Each structure stands twice: as C-alpha cells, then as structure tokens.
Amino acid sequence: MSAYIVIDLTVKDAEKLSKYSAAAPATLAKFKGEFLTKGKTQSLHGAAPFQNKAVLQFPDKESALSWYNSPEYQELIDLRNAGMDSQFHLVV
C-alpha cells in the first residue's frame, strides 16, 4: 500500500530552500519515492499556518520512513531548516 509524506512549509530563506529543493529529489530514488506535487495552498476550511505544501509518494510505509531517516536525507536537514519552517506528516 502506498505511503505519502505531506510537507507543510513556509519559506524563510529562498536561496537556502532552493539549494535544498535541488538536492532533495536525488535522495528519493533509492527508496522509490517521487514528488507528486508542490506549491502554494489555499485553505478551504480552518486555519492554515503554512503557505505551501508538497506531497511525496512511496511504495509503502517502510520506504517512506527509510528515506526520511536515511543518511543522505539527514545531511540536508540543516539546510532544510534554514530554508523553511515545516511540518512533515506520514500518511498511510
């Protein structure tokens, strides 16, 4: 069963976020992950503390968690946190 990582984010530093966004996709392939969509959001109901959203798809929960915890992705965490405020959610 597919698993999804949904990322809520607001840009803090566009240059650092651009570097993160350029590096992150290469970390997905090993885990058969892919970007489904990313962009600005419009809240249809309730508060929306973040301005953007990204959705990643993986073949299963284990692949999603393995990607997030992988050394390749973990190396990008400082750059990610400098570039954006975010929350990552696993949906299975």
C-alpha positions as CSV (number, residue, x, y, z in Angstrom):
1,M,0.0,0.0,0.0
2,S,1.4,3.4,-0.9
3,A,2.5,5.8,1.8
4,Y,2.7,9.6,1.5
5,I,4.8,12.2,3.2
6,V,2.9,15.5,3.2
7,I,5.0,18.6,3.9
8,D,3.6,21.8,5.1
9,L,6.0,24.7,4.7
10,T,6.6,28.4,4.7
11,V,9.7,29.8,3.1
12,K,12.2,31.5,5.4
13,D,15.2,31.9,3.1
14,A,14.5,31.4,-0.6
15,E,18.2,30.8,-1.6
16,K,18.7,28.1,1.0
17,L,15.4,26.5,0.2
18,S,16.4,26.5,-3.5
19,K,19.6,24.6,-2.6
20,Y,17.6,22.1,-0.5
21,S,15.0,21.7,-3.3
22,A,17.7,20.9,-5.8
23,A,19.4,18.3,-3.6
24,A,16.4,16.5,-2.0
25,P,15.0,14.7,-5.1
26,A,18.2,12.7,-5.6
27,T,17.6,11.2,-2.1
28,L,14.3,9.7,-3.1
29,A,15.3,7.3,-5.9
30,K,16.9,4.7,-3.7
31,F,13.5,4.4,-1.8
32,K,11.3,4.6,-4.9
33,G,9.9,7.9,-3.8
34,E,8.6,10.6,-6.0
35,F,7.3,14.2,-5.8
36,L,3.6,14.2,-6.7
37,T,3.0,17.9,-6.3
38,K,4.2,21.0,-4.6
39,G,3.1,24.6,-4.5
40,K,1.1,27.3,-2.7
41,T,-2.1,26.2,-0.9
42,Q,-5.5,27.8,-0.4
43,S,-7.3,26.8,2.8
44,L,-10.9,25.8,2.1
45,H,-11.6,25.3,5.8
46,G,-9.8,26.1,9.1
47,A,-6.5,27.8,9.9
48,A,-3.6,27.3,7.6
49,P,-0.3,28.2,9.3
50,F,1.8,27.2,6.3
51,Q,1.7,28.8,2.9
52,N,2.9,25.8,0.8
53,K,2.6,22.1,0.6
54,A,4.5,19.2,-1.0
55,V,3.4,15.6,-1.4
56,L,5.8,12.7,-1.8
57,Q,4.7,9.1,-2.6
58,F,6.5,5.9,-1.6
59,P,5.6,2.3,-2.3
60,D,5.0,1.6,1.4
61,K,5.4,3.0,5.0
62,E,8.8,1.4,5.4
63,S,10.2,3.0,2.3
64,A,8.9,6.4,3.4
65,L,10.5,6.1,6.9
66,S,13.7,4.7,5.5
67,W,14.0,7.7,3.2
68,Y,13.4,10.2,5.9
69,N,15.9,8.6,8.3
70,S,18.5,7.9,5.6
71,P,21.9,9.4,6.0
72,E,21.5,11.0,2.5
73,Y,18.4,12.9,3.6
74,Q,19.5,13.6,7.1
75,E,22.5,15.5,5.7
76,L,20.0,18.0,4.2
77,I,18.2,18.7,7.5
78,D,20.2,21.8,8.5
79,L,19.8,23.3,5.0
80,R,16.0,22.4,5.1
81,N,15.5,24.1,8.4
82,A,17.4,27.2,7.4
83,G,15.3,27.5,4.2
84,M,11.8,26.8,5.6
85,D,9.6,26.3,8.6
86,S,7.9,23.0,8.1
87,Q,6.0,20.0,9.4
88,F,6.3,16.5,7.8
89,H,3.4,14.1,8.1
90,L,3.4,10.4,7.2
91,V,0.0,9.3,5.7
92,V,-0.6,5.5,5.3
